[in-house]
Amino acid sequence: MIISHVNAEPFHQLAYRTSGPKGKAVRCLLPFHMANSATLPDTCSAIVCVSDLQGRELGPRNRLLGEVVADELIRMVRSRQIPAVEQVLLAGDMFDYEDCHKRGGSGEVLPVWESFCRSFPTVAGVLGNHDILEKSQRLPKNGTLLDSAVRKIGSFTIGGVSGIIGDPKRLQRKSEGDFLCCVEAVIAKRPDILLLHQGPDDPSTGRRGEALVRKALEDRYRGLTVFGHAHWEWPFLISLGAGQAINVDARVVVITPATCK
């Protein structure tokens, strides 16, 4: 899949709180961006991409931010702000502590997956380096966790590699060699969409990411890579060789057909 256009300005923002410095929660706004793809079917259904929803809702229910985003997307569909959502793609890191007392907390993200699966026809995703999914066997049938795998899901073939490069003894980490072997094995199967948590760098702008991942994608992949982990400001969609990569860290991107108004 290739994206034709992304709107720089968000069409919606959602207030939430997240772990800040010195053990204090801070209030943030999660941006929602519209994008178009000429390779989506002309049914005006949408694909939603998200990553790094590390926060909690405002108010007494205190749900994980991903649970709130699922509800917000349903509200937008019902009010016709966005087309019906066919598929949700999760690029990892969906946890924050209940009291938002520490940045980079790791924990169970099954409630986020269940919320998206309950709300939309298909959900595919990878795990980030702060995600625990101890009960992955309890995922609903329409939820697909990808790690060094490629599956036909909905209208697209989707591949994914969970985690990041690091010490394999730590949560959701692979050695550099293993991670790159996994990426290369997945893209060799030519999926339409590649889901990663740790994505490429962008040396033209000095933005953070993994140079070895960029090189592999530039040389061998022609589709759309969706990733997060290291936040980029605008522009967060780049070309890589014959393909593209979009950084959805701490944002929601709604992709619709190019013909959809």
N, C-alpha and C positions, 0 to 999 in steps of 0.2 A: 504494500500500500504506500502511496505517495501523497503527501499533503500539498495542496495547491496554495493555500493562504492561511495565515493565522492573524487574528486581530491583536494588535499590540495592547489595546486598552481592554480591561476586563468588562464584561457586561453585567457582572454581579460580584458581590463580595460577601463573605460570611464571617461574622465575628466569632472568635473562639479564644481560649487561653492555652498557653503552653509553658513548659518549664523554661525559666529564664536564669540569669546569673544570680549567684549567691542564694540559691534555694528559693527564689521568689518567682511566682507565676507572673507572666506578662500577657497582655491582651494583644491579639493580632487579627488581621483580616486575611482570609483565604480568597484569592482571586479565581474567578471562573472566566475562561477565555473561549471564544468560538473559533473554530477552524473549519476548512473545507477540504474535501478530497474528491478528485475526479474519478478515483478508482472505487469509491463506494457505490453500491447499487442505488438507482434513482428512486428509492422508496421513501426517502426523507427520514429514515431511521438513523440513529446516531450511535457513535462509539465514544465512550468516556474514558479518559486516561488520567490516573492520579498516582501520586507517590508522596511519601514523607508527610503523611497526615498525622504528625506527632503533636497531639493536643487533646483537649477536652472541651466539651460544650459549656457554654455559659448557662448557669441555672442549676437547680437542685438535682436533676437527673444525672449530670456529670458523666455522660456517655463519652466513649472515645470519639474523636472527631470524625473518623470514617463512618460511624453509624449515623451521625448527624448529616453528613454529606449525602448518604444514600437517601435519607428522608427529604433533603432539600432538592435533590434531582427529581424525585417523584413529584414533589410539589410543582416544580417547573414544567414537567411534562403535562400535568393536569391543567395548568394554567396556560399551556401552549407557548411558554417562553422558549422551550426547546422541543425538538421532535421526540418521538418515542425512542427510548434507548434500547438498542438491541444487545449491546455488549459493554461490559466494564472491564478495563485492564488495570490491574494493581501492580505497581512497580516497587512495592516494599516499604517498610518502616511505617507501621500503623499504630504504634503504641506510645503512650505517655502515662506517667504515674497518676494515680487518682488525685493526689494533692499537688501535682506538677512541681515537685520539690527538687528535681535534678534533671539536667539535660542529658539526653542520650540514654534514657532508661530502656530496658528490655523487658518484654512481657508478652502475655498471651493475646493474640490478635484474632482468634476465632470469632468473637462478636462482630468484628468489622466484616469479615468474609460472609458471615451469616446474614448480615443486614443487606449487603449488596446482592447476595444470591436470592434473598427473599423478595427483592424489589425488581430484579431485572432478569431477562431470559438466560444469559450466559455471563459467567465471570471467570476470567483467567488471570493468573498472577504469579509473581515470584516473591520470595521472602527477602526482606532487607536484613542488615546485620543487627537490628534490634528486635526482630520479630521472633516470637516463639509460637509454634503451632503444634503443640503436643498431641492434639486430638485431630490431626489432619484427616484421619479416616472418618471423622464425623462431618466433614464438609458435605453440604447438599450436593445432589447429583449434578446440578448445573454449575458447580464450582470446580475449576481445574487448577491445581497447584503444579507449576512447571519448574523442574530443575534438571537441566541437561536433557530436555525432552521437547518434542514437536508434536502438536496435536491439531487436528481439524476441529475448530470450535466456531460454531455459527457460520458466518460467511467467509472466514479466513483460516489459513493455516498459521498457527502461532507457535513460536519457539520461545524457550525461556531458560535462563540460568539464574538461580537464586544466590544471594550472598555477595560477598566482596572478596578481594584478594587480601590475605592475611594469614595469621597462624591458625592452621586447621583445628587446633585444640580449643579455639575460642568460638563463640556462637556465630553460625552462618558465615564461616570463612573457609576459603580454599587457598592452597598454595598458588603462587603465580602461574606455575606450569599447569596445574590442574584446572584453574579457572580459564586460562586461555584455550586449553584443549577442549573444555566444555563448550566455550563460545564457538570455536571453529567447527566442532562436530555438529552443533545446532545449525549454524548458517550454511553448512555444506548441504543441508536438506532444503534450503531455499524457502524458508517460511515467508509469508507475506509480512508478518510483524514479528519482531524480536523484542522480548521483554528482558530487561536487565535491571538490577538495582544500581550497580556500579557501571557507569557508562564511560564514554570517551571524554578526553579533554578537548579543548579548542585552542590550539596554540596561536591562532591568528588574533585572538583577543585575550590570551592569558588566563582563560577560565579553567577551573580545576576539573580533573577527571583522570582517567587512566590512558596514558599514551599508547600502551600496547593494545588495548581494546580498540582505540581509534584506528590503529594501523590495520588490525584484522578486518574491521568493518570497511575501511577504505579499499582494501585489496579484494574483498571476497563477497560483500553483501550488497544487494540491490534493493532491499525493502526499507521499511520504517523501523528504526530502533527507538523504543520508549524506555526511558530510564529516569533516575533521580539521584539521590545520595549527596550530591554537591550542588548547591543552589546556583542557578544562573539567572541574571536579570535579562531583560530584552536585548537582543533577540535570542529566544531559547530553542528555535528550530534552526538546524544547520544542515548543509549538504555534506555527505561523506562519500567520496567516490561516486558510484552510480546510485547511492541510496541517500537516506536522510536519517537524522537523529533528533528527537525532541526531548528536552529536559522538563519533566513535569514535577520536579521537587517543589513541595508546598504550593501546588496549584492544581486546578481542575481544568482539563482541556476537553471540550465537547466537539467532536469531529462529525460534521454532517456532509452529505453529498454536495458537490459543487453546484448542482442545480437547485438545491434547497434554499428557499428564501427565509 
